[in-house]
């Protein structure tokens, strides 16, 4: 089974703090994703990465950055957390290429910004 | 970019009834349509998918239909059971990268 592990299930941070959300997958997947999940808004793509050191903006990248220094790890960074970034963050991964379509999600990181 | 609309946002049915969730997409180049189920407190997981060269696909009690002309696709669950209660997300994606755009989700509640 592919495992996607998000290091923090619950975080509470203060406005203005720098926040790191870490995601590790163990199946050598090329593609990794960060989604934000809010009630009634579904899963919105923040950033994705095709491979190591590659990153692409998704639909809502403002206020976020990412880092992919190693193939198995994809980090989401909130440079200066704000209350409107309180949300559930989901990491996902999949193989690259035709036929490699299924996303495997992590368990999520619920971030509260006070 | 792609835009996926999903309806209804909430669906309440009695156990044994059928449930239908509908999605529309905007990009005619989309060619892959997965459905994910997210149970309360758990991660989304793929339950069924369909490609644009197929009109219908079934897997036991669930089926998905695709109308490329109208750009809509639907999830059908028959003989619903309480364990079908979850949030269901449709998605659409294009090309070789298959980066999905998700709908807003449907909360399905199956009453015993």
Interface residues (C-beta under 8 A of the other chain):
Chain A: X31 X33 X35 X40 X41 X42 X43 X44 X45 X48 X50 X59 X90 X94 X96 X97 X98 X100 X101 X102 X103 X105 X106 X107 X108
Chain B: X1 X6 X9 X32 X34 X36 X42 X43 X44 X45 X46 X49 X89 X93 X96 X97 X98 X99 X100 X101 X102 X103 X104 X105
